[in-house]
Amino acid sequence: MRPSRTGFVASGTGSSRPSRPGQLDPSLAAQLTGGMDPQQVSEMSHVSAASLLDKVHHTEDPEVVERVLTLVDREGVDLIAELWSDTDPDSLPGILWRLYMLRSWMRRDADGISRLWRLGEPTDTAASAIAGVDPAPEADDIARTADSILSGAFTGDFAVALERAGAFCDVIARGIKASGRRSTGTAETKSEQDEAALRTASSLNGTARDFLHGAALWRRGRLE
């Protein structure tokens, strides 16, 4: 498994997007594909991210929270990809994009990720407590954690949710490195596997840093 530039995918899939097609609003789709001014797209990205977060923070309706949590599941990823995927990781839409993609990846590959967690965190450390992951998690535990991190970003302390996501990514990066060391095959094949594992782990570590930097910016009121 590897994180792509804009999300997280299983190695070999060739795509960072879920297989379900997106359901773009026709008028918005026409604007986006029709060459909207980049500044307008940027403004729309930031306004839509802030509005979505504000809407959920000011509601006690569990149905609203559920709709936001499952936005990608219900509508596909195309809409928020058009708006958020090219935004910087130190921006609110950029961070929300990464949170949604992390949840999608965790739920889609929960079984494999649970194994990577056990490799990366063979004994409990502070990372387990920060991420909120039970010892030796199974696939169902990973799926619940995915929902908990994203829902926590909308209904709880946004910075804490980002710190949980960062800790989670760091542990999975360690698990990928450990998995690479356990790989078998010819010397040439093993070398290629090790290099791929290191690249993937490095990319995940970078995503973890994005989350932690986002948390620091949020606490200073500078994540916009």
Secondary structure, 3 states (H helix, E strand, C coil): CEECCCCEECCCCCCCCCCCCCCCCHHHHHHHHCCCCHHHHHHHHHHHHHHHHHHHHCCCCHHHHHHHHCHHHHHCCHHHHHHHCCCCCCCHHHHHHHHHHHHHHHHHCHHHHHHHHHHHCCCCCHHHHHHCCCCCCCHHHHHHHHHHHHHHHHHCCHHHHHHHHHHHHHHHHHHHHHHHHCCCCCHHHHHHHHHHHHHHHHHHHHHHHHHHHHHHHHHCCCCC
